[in-house]
Amino acid sequence: MSPNPHRSKLHPILLARGLVGGVVLLILAALPGGAAADVVINEIMASNRATVQDEDGDYSDWIELHNRAADEVILDGHFLTDDANDLEKWEVPEGVAIAAGDHLSIFASDKSRGEMGAELHASFKLASGGEYLALVAPDGQTIVSELSPTYPPMGEDVAYGRGGDGDDFGKLLSPSPGGVNSAIAVPPEIVMFKAEPATVAFGEEVLFSWETTNGGTVTLLPGQGGLREVGSLGLKPSRTRTYRLLSSNSAGTAEARF
């Protein structure tokens, strides 16, 4: 049998020394390049509608792991689960490793497949309303990394994870499967929204101006989307109506009316 290139070599460590019939006992142990404890659940998407497709063309939910160690970590025999009462729900296939500082994406597609060098698919999907999620050691009991008691509810194409690959969790400004996480999203604010002149006759132009913060997608309703965070727009109302300015990101929506 040819050796697995992803396996760590044996290194001699003196774990115990004693004399048995005048013979010194030397015990050998396998030391991995890195420790699985350095691997964390880094980012998830529980309602993937248009962010990334799997090899079947499906928009499957996904989980991203991040290796914080200075060496490669072998994940053979570890488990992923979305059930605290079933810690061995899906076993990571043989030969799967994460290089030092690297990221590994696993689709939560309920397809349960994967091998070295191919896409990985867990045997469960993620609940958009929030649920437990954990990476479990090969003993089937030790929790390596978890989102507990549950991750929060998430809208479509919203990513939740560690801001900038750090320790703080939140809904992220933008998804980044396989790469360093974006910053945690801060709810947008509408600093200013005004109309000049405030009163016009039908068919006369009103100049709407606004200023928002925190990276929201700006929409002026009715009918004007994809606007800049700071901007202005001239409109000619054909009837009496209320205009609404919305600024939205993954952390929430701010609204102002005129």
N, C-alpha and C positions, 0 to 999 in steps of 0.2 A: 504494500500500500504506500503510495507516495505521500509525503508529508503535506499537511495543510499549510500553505504559505502565510495564512492569517493567524496561525497559532504562535504563541510565545515560546521561546526556547526554554529548556530546563536550566535553571541556575542553582548551583549548590548553596544551600543555606544550612547552617548548623542549628537545627531546631532542638535537638536533644543529643546529649553525649553521655554514654555510659559504658561500662565494661561488662561484657558478657563472654565469659571464657577467655578474657584477655584481649577481646576484639573491640575496637572502638567503632561505635555505630554512628554513621553519618546519614542523615535523612535528607533526601532531595525533595524540593518543592518547586512547583511551577509558578513563576512570577509573571503576570501579564505586563505588557508595556505600560498600560494605564489602568486605573481602577474604575469599575463601572459606576462607583459612587460619584464620579466626576461627570457622568452623563445625566442631563436633566431634560425634562419636558420643556421645550423652549417656546413653541408656538403651535396653535391649533386653529383650524377653521371648521366649524360645525354646521355651516350652511353654505357650501361652495356652489355657487350658481354660474359664475363666469370667470373665476380667477385662474384656475389651472385644470387641465384635462389629464386623465390618466391615459394609458396606452390603448384603452378601448374607446377613447373618445368621450368618456363619462366625466362629469364634474363631481368627482367623489370628495367627501370630506377628507381632511388630512391632519396628521400629527407630525411635528418636527422635533427631533432630538438634537441636542447640542453637546459635543464633547468638550468640556472645559479643561481637560487634562493636557499635559505637555507631550503625551504619547498617544499612540493609537489605542483604542479600547475595543476588545472583542465582545460582541453581544450575544454570542451563541448561548442558547438555553434560557435567555431572559424572556420575560413575558410582558405583554401589554394587555390591559384590561380596562373595561368601563364598568366593572361590577366589583364592589368591595367584598362581596361574598364568593367571588370566583376569580382568584388572583392568577390563575393559570389559563386564562381565556384564550390567548393567542401567543404561541411561542415564536420567538424570532428565529428564522431559519439559520442553519449552520453556515459559517463563513461570513456572516454579516459583521462588519467592523466600521468604526468611525475614526477617521484620522484625527490627529491632534488639532483642536480648535475648529473642527469641521461640523457640518450639519447633515442630518439624515432625515429625509421625508418618507413617511409611511402613510399610504392611503388607508383611511378608515372606510372601506367600501363594502365590507361583508363578503369579499371575494376569497379571502384566506389563501393567498398564494405568494410565491416569491422564492427566489434563489439568488445566490451570489451573482452580482452584476445585472440583475433584473429588478423591475419595480417590485416593491413590497406592498402587500395588501393584507391588512388585518381582517379578522373574522367578525368584525362588528362595525357599525356606523356610529357617528357621534350625534347626540341629541342636541338640537339647536336651543332647546329650553334649558340646557345645563345638566350635567351629570358628573359622577366621579370618574377620574382617569388616573392611571398609575403605570409606571414602569417597575417591574418586579424582578428580583434576583432569581437565579436558577433554583434556589431552594423552594420557590413558590410561596414564600412567606415574607421575606425582607423587602420592604418598600425602598426602592432606589430614588424615585421621584414621583410626586403625585400632585394632583389638583383636588384638594379636599376641603370641605365635604363635597363641593361641586364647583365647576367653573360656571360663570354667569350666563344667562341667556344671551344669544347673539343673533343679530340680523343677518341677512344674506351678504355673503362676501366680506364679513367682518372677521378680522383676525384677533385672537386673544393670546397674550404671551408676555414674555419678559422684555421690557423696554430696553432697546439697545443691547440685548443679550445679558442684561444685568440681573438683579434680584427682585425688582419690583414688577408686579403683574398688572396688566390692564388691557383694555381694548386698544389696539395699535392704530397708528395713523394710516398705515397701509400694510398689506400682507407681503411677506418676503420668504416664501418657502425655499429652503436651501441656502439662505443667506442671512446676514446679520439683520436682526429685527429693527424695525423703525422705532421711533419714540412712542411712548404711550400717548394716546389722544386725550386732549383736554377739551371739554365741551366748548363749542364755538360761542362767541358773543357778538351781538350787533351793537357796535359803538355808536353809530349814527344812521338814521334813515329819515330823509326829508323830501318834500316835494315843493318845487318853486315854479310858478306861484301856487299857493295852497288852494286857490279857487280859480277855476277857469270855466269858460263856456264850452259846450260840446264842440269838438273839432279843433280846439286850441291845444297847443302843446304844453305838457307838464314835464319838467326835468326832475327825474328822481335821482337822488344821490345817496350813497350808502358807504359804510365802512364796517367791516367785520374782522374778527381775529380768530386765531387758532385753526386755520386751515380748513374751513368748512366749504362745502359745495354750495354756491349761492344761487338762489332762484327767486325771481320776482313774479308773483302770480297775480293775475292769470298770464300764463303763456311764455315767460321769458326765463330760460334755464341756461346753465353753463356760464354764469357770470363771474367776474373777478371778485376777489375779496373786497377791493376798494374800487368803486366805479360810479358811473352815472349813465342814465338812459332817458331819452326823450320819447314820450308817448302822447298820443292824442286820444283821450277817452271819448267814446261815442255815446256813453251813458254814465249815469252815476254808479260808482262802484267802489269797493274797498280793495286796495292793493296790499298784498302780503309779501314781505321779504323773509325768506327762509335761509338759514345757514346751517348746514348739516355735516357732521362727520360721524365716525364710528362711536363717539362718546355721547352723542345727543344732537338735538336740534334747537336752535334759537329762532324766535319769530318776532317780527315787528309789523305793525299795520299802519296804513295811512289812508 
